[in-house]
Amino acid sequence: MEKVYETIIDNFSGGVTSQKRDTRKNTARMVTNFDIFSDVKLTPYHNSEDGDSLSTTEKRQAFTVGLRSGTTYKLFGLGVVDGNTTAQIKMKSLSTSGTQDLGDNLWDSPSNNTSASGATSFGLFTYYQKTGKIYGSKGLGETSAIWGFDTTSAVAFSEDIINTETSGSQSSPTNMVNIAQGLVHSKDDVLYIPHDNIIMSNNNGTWNLTALTLPSYLKITSICEYGNYLAIASAPLSNVGNSVVYLWDRDSSLATISETINWGTGTLKVLEEISGYLVGITDDDPNSLNPERSSVVFKYLSGNRVIEIDRLLVSSSIALNQSKQKLNDRLYFLGDFKNIDGEQREGVWSIGLNNGNFVINHERTSDNTTVLGNGTLNNFYIAGGYTFISYKEYPSNDFKLSKTNESSSAYSTGIYEKIFNTVNSSTTKKLLGVTVMTEPLPTNGQVVLKYAIDNNIGTNTWTTIFTEDTDNSISHSAINIESSGAVLPEYKEIAFRIESTFGAEITGLKFKEEIIDKDIY
């Protein structure tokens, strides 16, 4: 007797998982350009547009918010002087009511905003309100220096801020090869800047160049607050061995640290506290005989145990950026992964708790549907609901900066993919019918449903079942060749892909399949 199974998905809040055949209905093989945290449905984000009319020449690729005057804050972007490698800083208003703001691609030039010499680095770009300066670095190596920019433009650009603020009592740090983003700890209002195996501190203009020194075989990759502690992610310079997280009570008078945590193999690139948990993201690319087992690993600290949340298997190469941002108790980070299930997945990602579980989401691509290819992701920043992504095109090698489009009718192409394996993969099934449910489709809104079966799954080979673009439609179904335009297949496993354009919100997926007895026993 034949059996018919019906599957209904009406909750998409579980996000991305590496478990391709995960039986939880709310998870997916991939979710891209959809908001899955505001509701259980798939709500597409606005698409991206040009965020900098001078990006090709000024190469803006680091961002922070700082006080400009009175109570007015601005978004500041670090680039270079046209035709040079020296630092140049421009700014935008944190509004959409005029020009040179979040809504356009123009940046304002404050006075005293350029460095006179030295190639700037983009690893450090941190605002410290106590001193009214943004700090950066230049000349990484034996001629390293920390520079400073007064966000009010009241004083000249400080080429060597450490010597300037200590009246020459301390010299510039030398041999800064690896530098990471700094932070101002809320418990003491002190700025901490990591480089190589050292933490520098700045307490209202008083510097300590060696507030903490870690073992010399390590490099610091990321720091964050963890209660009263400064949590410090470090990885071996050799790229062989385990990464280590240190918890430091910020007491520079002691040579000891509070706790040392073995974070496991791979290079720990991103560390942040989320919902009371210390969450780390590791580039575990073995570069070995089995590169297809390379992975991006997500872990969290529970008591004294480091527990794996999930890992994304990447078959070719991993470019996990050290840039990060914490918003609404979620950790946003930047990654370009070639390939996950046959496709390059790049842009801004996030991880955070949703209904008690850690959920991963591929939030936004760098340039809508344009594939980054062999380009490079540089940095990102989210301000007032606008996401800025700095990247380098290929093969032109032009620097670009995209930003969220403010138009109410401009939406990204959202993608949802999930594999279904009813009963098990030894049974043959026949797809009887399939339905996608939506909020009433807006003008020009469109939903495309595709499938891949068996050995085509993971090869980026999809067959279109239907396209629905009827205004105000809330569902569309396919049952046969006359209504769908495609023969509904027989298979052992099937993956569905839903593509949303022009603002179509996906509320559900339903399908029926019949088990066909083709086993030999």
C-alpha positions as CSV (number, residue, x, y, z in Angstrom):
1,M,0.0,0.0,0.0
2,E,1.4,3.4,-1.0
3,K,1.9,6.0,1.7
4,V,1.4,9.8,1.3
5,Y,3.3,12.2,3.5
6,E,2.5,15.9,3.9
7,T,5.2,18.3,5.2
8,I,4.4,21.9,6.3
9,I,7.0,24.5,7.2
10,D,5.5,27.6,8.8
11,N,8.4,28.7,11.1
12,F,11.8,29.7,9.6
13,S,13.4,31.0,12.8
14,G,16.0,28.2,13.2
15,G,18.5,29.7,10.7
16,V,21.4,28.0,9.0
17,T,22.7,24.6,10.0
18,S,25.5,22.4,8.7
19,Q,23.4,19.3,9.4
20,K,22.0,19.1,5.8
21,R,19.3,16.6,6.7
22,D,18.4,18.3,10.0
23,T,14.8,17.1,10.8
24,R,14.0,20.3,12.7
25,K,11.5,22.1,10.5
26,N,12.5,25.6,11.3
27,T,16.2,25.2,10.2
28,A,17.6,25.5,6.7
29,R,20.6,24.5,4.7
30,M,20.9,28.2,3.8
31,V,19.0,31.5,4.4
32,T,20.3,34.6,2.7
33,N,19.1,38.2,2.7
34,F,16.2,37.4,4.9
35,D,15.3,38.7,8.4
36,I,14.4,35.6,10.4
37,F,14.5,37.1,13.9
38,S,11.7,39.7,13.9
39,D,9.1,37.0,13.1
40,V,8.9,33.3,12.2
41,K,8.5,34.2,8.5
42,L,11.1,35.1,5.9
43,T,11.2,38.9,5.5
44,P,13.5,40.2,2.8
45,Y,15.9,43.0,3.6
46,H,16.2,46.1,1.4
47,N,18.8,45.7,-1.3
48,S,22.1,47.5,-1.5
49,E,23.3,50.4,-3.6
50,D,26.4,52.5,-4.0
51,G,27.5,53.9,-0.6
52,D,30.5,56.0,-1.7
53,S,30.9,58.0,-4.9
54,L,34.7,58.1,-4.4
55,S,35.2,54.5,-3.2
56,T,37.5,53.5,-6.1
57,T,40.1,56.1,-5.2
58,E,39.6,56.7,-1.5
59,K,39.1,53.0,-0.5
60,R,37.0,53.6,2.6
61,Q,37.0,50.4,4.6
62,A,36.8,51.0,8.4
63,F,34.0,52.7,10.3
64,T,33.1,54.0,13.7
65,V,30.7,56.5,15.3
66,G,32.1,59.4,17.3
67,L,30.9,62.7,18.8
68,R,31.3,65.6,16.3
69,S,30.0,68.6,18.4
70,G,27.6,69.2,21.3
71,T,25.3,66.1,21.2
72,T,25.7,65.4,17.5
73,Y,27.4,62.1,16.6
74,K,28.6,61.2,13.1
75,L,29.6,58.0,11.2
76,F,33.3,58.3,10.4
77,G,34.9,56.3,7.6
78,L,38.6,55.5,7.2
79,G,40.1,55.5,3.7
80,V,43.2,56.9,2.0
81,V,44.2,60.1,0.3
82,D,43.5,59.7,-3.4
83,G,46.7,58.3,-5.1
84,N,48.4,57.7,-1.7
85,T,48.3,55.2,1.2
86,T,48.1,57.8,4.0
87,A,45.0,57.9,6.2
88,Q,42.0,60.1,5.3
89,I,38.8,60.3,7.4
90,K,35.4,61.4,6.2
91,M,32.0,61.5,7.8
92,K,28.3,61.1,7.4
93,S,25.3,62.4,9.3
94,L,23.4,59.7,11.2
95,S,20.1,60.7,9.6
96,T,18.4,60.6,6.2
97,S,17.0,64.1,6.1
98,G,19.6,65.9,4.0
99,T,22.8,65.2,2.1
100,Q,26.0,63.4,3.2
101,D,23.9,61.2,5.4
102,L,22.9,57.5,5.5
103,G,20.6,57.8,2.6
104,D,23.2,58.8,-0.1
105,N,26.7,58.0,-1.3
106,L,28.3,61.3,-0.4
107,W,30.9,61.8,2.5
108,D,31.8,65.1,4.1
109,S,35.4,66.2,4.6
110,P,36.1,67.6,8.0
111,S,39.2,69.7,8.5
112,N,42.5,68.2,9.9
113,N,41.4,64.8,8.6
114,T,44.5,63.4,6.8
115,S,47.8,61.9,7.8
116,A,50.9,63.4,6.3
117,S,52.9,60.2,6.1
118,G,52.9,56.4,6.6
119,A,50.7,53.7,5.1
120,T,47.6,53.4,7.2
121,S,46.3,50.1,8.6
122,F,42.6,49.3,8.7
123,G,42.7,46.9,11.6
124,L,42.3,49.6,14.2
125,F,39.7,52.4,14.0
126,T,38.3,53.0,17.5
127,Y,36.7,56.1,19.1
128,Y,37.5,57.1,22.7
129,Q,35.1,59.8,23.9
130,K,37.3,60.7,27.0
131,T,40.0,62.0,24.7
132,G,37.7,62.9,21.8
133,K,39.8,61.0,19.3
134,I,39.6,58.1,16.9
135,Y,42.7,56.0,17.0
136,G,44.3,54.1,14.2
137,S,47.7,52.8,13.2
138,K,50.2,53.1,10.4
139,G,53.5,51.7,9.2
140,L,53.1,48.3,10.7
141,G,56.5,46.8,11.4
142,E,59.6,48.5,12.8
143,T,58.3,52.1,12.2
144,S,54.8,51.5,13.7
145,A,52.8,54.3,15.2
146,I,49.4,55.0,16.6
147,W,47.7,58.1,15.1
148,G,44.8,60.1,16.3
149,F,42.0,62.2,14.7
150,D,40.1,64.7,16.8
151,T,36.5,64.2,15.8
152,T,35.7,67.9,16.3
153,S,38.6,68.8,13.9
154,A,39.7,71.4,16.6
155,V,43.4,70.2,16.5
156,A,45.7,69.0,13.8
157,F,45.9,65.3,12.9
158,S,48.2,63.6,15.4
159,E,50.7,61.6,13.5
160,D,52.2,59.8,16.6
161,I,49.5,60.1,19.2
162,I,51.5,58.3,21.9
163,N,54.4,60.7,21.8
164,T,52.0,63.6,21.5
165,E,49.9,62.8,24.5
166,T,52.7,61.7,26.8
167,S,54.9,64.7,25.9
168,G,57.6,62.4,24.6
169,S,58.0,60.4,27.8
170,Q,57.2,57.2,25.8
171,S,58.3,56.3,22.4
172,S,56.1,54.8,19.7
173,P,55.5,51.0,19.8
174,T,57.7,49.2,17.4
175,N,57.3,46.0,15.5
176,M,53.5,46.1,15.5
177,V,52.9,43.5,12.9
178,N,49.4,42.3,13.8
179,I,46.9,44.8,15.1
180,A,43.3,44.3,16.0
181,Q,40.3,46.5,16.8
182,G,40.3,48.2,20.2
183,L,37.5,48.8,22.7
184,V,36.6,51.0,25.6
185,H,35.6,48.8,28.6
186,S,32.5,50.0,30.3
187,K,33.7,49.1,33.7
188,D,36.7,51.5,33.8
189,D,36.2,53.7,30.7
190,V,39.7,52.8,29.5
191,L,40.6,52.2,25.9
192,Y,42.4,48.8,25.2
193,I,44.2,48.2,22.0
194,P,45.6,44.8,21.1
195,H,48.6,44.2,18.8
196,D,50.6,41.0,18.4
197,N,50.8,39.5,21.9
198,I,50.4,42.8,23.7
199,I,47.5,44.9,25.1
200,M,48.1,48.6,25.3
201,S,45.8,50.9,27.4
202,N,44.9,54.5,27.2
203,N,43.3,56.0,30.4
204,N,42.2,59.5,29.4
205,G,45.4,60.2,27.5
206,T,47.8,58.3,29.8
207,W,49.2,55.3,27.9
208,N,50.6,52.0,29.1
209,L,52.2,50.3,26.1
210,T,52.5,46.9,27.8
211,A,49.5,46.7,30.1
212,L,49.4,43.0,29.4
213,T,51.9,40.7,27.6
214,L,50.9,37.3,26.5
215,P,53.3,34.5,25.3
216,S,55.2,35.6,22.2
217,Y,54.1,32.6,20.0
218,L,50.5,34.0,20.0
219,K,48.8,36.9,18.2
220,I,45.7,38.6,19.6
221,T,42.9,38.5,17.1
222,S,39.8,39.9,19.0
223,I,38.9,41.3,22.3
224,C,35.6,42.0,24.1
225,E,34.0,42.7,27.4
226,Y,33.0,39.7,29.5
227,G,31.5,41.0,32.7
228,N,34.3,42.7,34.6
229,Y,36.9,41.0,32.5
230,L,38.5,41.8,29.2
231,A,38.2,38.6,27.1
232,I,41.2,38.1,24.7
233,A,41.2,35.8,21.7
234,S,44.6,34.6,20.6
235,A,45.9,32.2,18.0
236,P,49.3,30.7,17.3
237,L,51.5,32.6,14.9
238,S,52.4,29.3,13.3
239,N,48.8,28.5,12.5
240,V,49.4,25.1,14.1
241,G,47.9,24.2,17.5
242,N,45.1,25.5,19.6
243,S,43.7,29.0,20.0
244,V,43.5,30.3,23.6
245,V,41.1,32.8,25.3
246,Y,42.4,34.7,28.3
247,L,40.2,36.4,30.9
248,W,42.0,39.5,32.3
249,D,40.7,41.6,35.2
250,R,42.5,44.6,33.6
251,D,44.9,45.0,36.5
252,S,48.2,45.9,34.8
253,S,50.1,45.8,38.1
254,L,49.8,42.0,38.1
255,A,51.7,39.7,35.8
256,T,49.1,37.0,36.0
257,I,45.7,36.7,34.3
258,S,42.5,35.4,35.8
259,E,41.8,32.4,33.5
260,T,43.1,30.6,30.5
261,I,40.7,28.7,28.2
262,N,41.8,26.3,25.5
263,W,39.5,27.1,22.6
264,G,40.6,24.2,20.4
265,T,42.3,23.9,17.0
266,G,42.1,26.5,14.3
267,T,42.5,30.3,14.3
268,L,40.0,32.0,16.5
269,K,39.1,35.2,14.6
270,V,36.1,36.6,16.4
271,L,35.1,36.7,20.1
272,E,32.1,38.4,21.7
273,E,29.8,38.2,24.6
274,I,26.2,37.4,23.6
275,S,23.4,36.9,26.1
276,G,25.9,36.2,28.8
277,Y,27.8,33.6,26.8
278,L,31.3,34.1,25.4
279,V,30.9,33.2,21.7
280,G,33.9,32.5,19.4
281,I,34.1,31.9,15.6
282,T,37.1,29.9,14.4
283,D,38.6,29.5,10.9
284,D,39.4,25.7,11.0
285,D,41.0,25.4,7.6
286,P,43.4,22.4,7.9
287,N,45.1,23.0,4.5
288,S,45.7,19.3,4.5
289,L,44.9,16.2,2.4
290,N,41.2,16.9,3.1
291,P,40.5,20.6,2.4
292,E,36.9,19.7,1.8
293,R,36.6,19.3,5.5
294,S,37.6,22.9,6.2
295,S,35.0,24.6,8.4
296,V,33.9,27.7,10.2
297,V,33.3,26.6,13.8
298,F,31.0,28.3,16.2
299,K,31.6,27.7,20.0
300,Y,30.5,29.1,23.3
301,L,31.8,29.0,26.8
302,S,29.6,27.4,29.4
303,G,31.2,27.4,32.9
304,N,34.7,26.1,32.2
305,R,33.7,24.1,29.1
306,V,33.9,25.2,25.4
307,I,30.9,23.7,23.6
308,E,30.5,23.6,19.8
309,I,27.3,25.2,18.5
310,D,27.7,24.3,14.8
311,R,30.2,24.3,11.9
312,L,29.8,25.3,8.3
313,L,31.7,23.0,6.0
314,V,33.5,24.9,3.3
315,S,34.8,22.9,0.3
316,S,37.3,25.4,-1.1
317,S,38.5,28.4,0.9
318,I,37.6,30.4,4.0
319,A,38.0,34.1,4.3
320,L,36.8,34.9,7.8
321,N,37.3,38.5,8.6
322,Q,38.1,39.8,12.1
323,S,35.6,42.7,11.8
324,K,32.6,42.3,14.1
325,Q,29.7,44.3,15.6
326,K,27.3,43.6,18.4
327,L,23.7,44.8,17.9
328,N,20.5,43.8,19.7
329,D,22.4,41.1,21.5
330,R,23.5,39.5,18.2
331,L,27.1,39.1,16.9
332,Y,27.5,40.2,13.3
333,F,30.6,39.2,11.3
334,L,32.0,39.1,7.8
335,G,32.9,36.0,5.8
336,D,33.5,34.8,2.3
337,F,33.2,31.0,2.1
338,K,33.9,29.1,-1.1
339,N,31.9,27.0,-1.3
340,I,29.0,25.8,0.9
341,D,26.9,23.3,-1.0
342,G,28.2,24.3,-4.3
343,E,27.8,28.1,-4.0
344,Q,30.0,30.9,-2.8
345,R,28.3,32.4,0.3
346,E,29.7,35.8,1.2
347,G,28.8,39.0,3.1
348,V,27.5,39.8,6.6
349,W,26.5,36.9,8.8
350,S,25.1,36.8,12.4
351,I,24.8,34.5,15.3
352,G,22.7,34.9,18.5
353,L,20.1,33.3,20.7
354,N,16.6,32.8,19.3
355,N,14.0,31.0,21.4
356,G,16.9,29.7,23.6
357,N,19.0,28.3,20.7
358,F,22.0,29.8,18.9
359,V,20.9,30.6,15.4
360,I,23.2,31.5,12.4
361,N,22.0,33.6,9.5
362,H,23.5,34.8,6.3
363,E,22.2,38.3,6.6
364,R,23.4,40.2,3.6
365,T,25.4,39.8,0.4
366,S,27.9,42.5,-0.5
367,D,26.4,43.6,-3.8
368,N,22.9,42.1,-4.1
369,T,23.0,39.2,-6.7
370,T,26.4,40.0,-8.1
371,V,28.8,37.2,-7.1
372,L,32.0,38.4,-5.4
373,G,34.0,35.7,-7.1
374,N,37.7,36.3,-6.4
375,G,37.1,39.7,-4.9
376,T,37.8,40.5,-1.2
377,L,35.6,41.5,1.7
378,N,37.2,44.3,3.7
379,N,34.9,45.5,6.5
380,F,31.3,46.4,7.3
381,Y,29.3,48.6,9.7
382,I,25.7,48.8,10.6
383,A,24.3,52.2,11.6
384,G,20.7,53.2,12.0
385,G,19.5,50.2,10.1
386,Y,21.8,50.8,7.2
387,T,24.5,48.2,6.5
388,F,27.7,49.4,4.8
389,I,30.0,46.7,3.3
390,S,33.5,47.5,1.9
391,Y,34.8,45.1,-0.7
392,K,37.2,44.8,-3.6
393,E,35.9,43.7,-7.0
394,Y,37.5,41.1,-9.2
395,P,39.1,41.3,-11.8
396,S,39.1,45.1,-11.7
397,N,40.5,45.2,-8.1
398,D,38.4,48.4,-7.7
399,F,37.4,49.2,-4.1
400,K,33.6,49.5,-3.6
401,L,31.4,50.4,-0.7
402,S,27.7,49.3,-0.8
403,K,25.0,50.4,1.6
404,T,21.4,49.6,2.3
405,N,19.0,51.2,-0.2
406,E,16.5,53.5,1.5
407,S,13.8,53.1,-1.2
408,S,10.7,51.5,0.2
409,S,10.4,49.4,-2.9
410,A,14.0,48.2,-3.2
411,Y,14.5,44.7,-1.8
412,S,17.2,42.0,-2.0
413,T,16.7,38.6,-3.6
414,G,16.1,36.4,-0.6
415,I,17.1,32.7,-0.7
416,Y,15.9,29.8,1.4
417,E,17.2,26.2,0.8
418,K,16.4,23.1,2.7
419,I,16.8,19.3,2.1
420,F,14.0,16.9,2.8
421,N,14.6,13.1,3.3
422,T,11.2,11.6,4.3
423,V,11.5,8.2,5.9
424,N,15.1,7.7,4.7
425,S,17.2,7.9,1.5
426,S,16.6,4.3,0.5
427,T,12.9,5.0,-0.3
428,T,11.8,6.5,-3.6
429,K,9.2,9.3,-3.5
430,K,7.0,11.0,-6.0
431,L,6.3,14.7,-5.5
432,L,2.5,15.1,-5.7
433,G,2.2,18.8,-5.1
434,V,4.0,21.7,-3.5
435,T,2.8,25.2,-2.3
436,V,4.6,28.3,-1.2
437,M,2.6,30.6,1.1
438,T,3.2,34.4,1.4
439,E,2.0,37.6,2.8
440,P,-0.1,39.3,0.0
441,L,2.4,39.8,-2.8
442,P,3.2,43.5,-3.3
443,T,3.3,45.1,-6.7
444,N,6.2,43.4,-8.7
445,G,6.6,41.0,-5.8
446,Q,7.7,37.6,-7.0
447,V,8.3,34.1,-5.7
448,V,10.3,31.4,-7.6
449,L,10.3,27.8,-6.4
450,K,13.0,25.4,-7.5
451,Y,14.1,21.9,-6.7
452,A,17.2,19.7,-6.9
453,I,17.2,15.9,-6.3
454,D,19.6,13.2,-5.3
455,N,23.1,13.6,-6.8
456,N,22.3,17.2,-8.0
457,I,21.9,18.4,-4.4
458,G,24.8,20.6,-3.6
459,T,25.9,21.2,-7.2
460,N,24.0,24.4,-7.7
461,T,21.8,22.7,-10.3
462,W,18.2,23.7,-9.8
463,T,15.0,23.1,-11.8
464,T,12.2,25.7,-11.7
465,I,8.8,24.5,-10.6
466,F,6.9,27.8,-10.8
467,T,7.1,31.6,-10.7
468,E,4.3,33.5,-9.0
469,D,4.0,37.2,-9.3
470,T,0.2,37.9,-9.0
471,D,-0.4,41.0,-6.9
472,N,-2.0,40.2,-3.5
473,S,-1.5,36.4,-4.0
474,I,-1.0,34.6,-0.7
475,S,-0.2,31.1,-2.0
476,H,0.7,29.3,-5.2
477,S,0.8,25.6,-5.9
478,A,2.0,23.1,-8.5
479,I,0.6,19.6,-9.0
480,N,1.4,18.7,-12.6
481,I,3.1,19.9,-15.9
482,E,0.0,21.9,-17.0
483,S,0.0,24.1,-13.9
484,S,3.6,24.2,-13.0
485,G,5.5,24.2,-16.3
486,A,7.8,21.4,-14.9
487,V,7.3,17.7,-14.3
488,L,7.2,17.0,-10.6
489,P,10.0,14.5,-10.0
490,E,10.7,11.1,-8.5
491,Y,13.6,11.1,-6.1
492,K,15.1,9.7,-2.9
493,E,16.1,13.1,-1.5
494,I,14.8,16.5,-2.6
495,A,16.0,20.1,-1.8
496,F,13.7,23.1,-2.3
497,R,14.9,26.6,-3.0
498,I,12.6,29.6,-2.6
499,E,13.7,32.9,-4.2
500,S,12.0,36.1,-3.2
501,T,12.2,39.4,-5.1
502,F,10.7,42.8,-4.7
503,G,9.6,42.3,-1.1
504,A,7.8,39.0,-1.2
505,E,7.5,37.7,2.4
506,I,7.5,33.9,2.8
507,T,5.1,32.5,5.4
508,G,5.2,28.8,4.6
509,L,6.1,25.9,2.4
510,K,3.9,22.8,2.0
511,F,4.3,19.7,-0.1
512,K,2.9,16.2,-0.4
513,E,4.9,13.1,-1.6
514,E,4.1,9.5,-2.2
515,I,6.4,6.7,-1.2
516,I,6.9,4.4,-4.1
517,D,8.1,0.9,-3.2
518,K,11.1,0.2,-5.4
519,D,13.3,-1.6,-3.0
520,I,14.5,-5.0,-4.0
521,Y,13.4,-6.5,-0.7
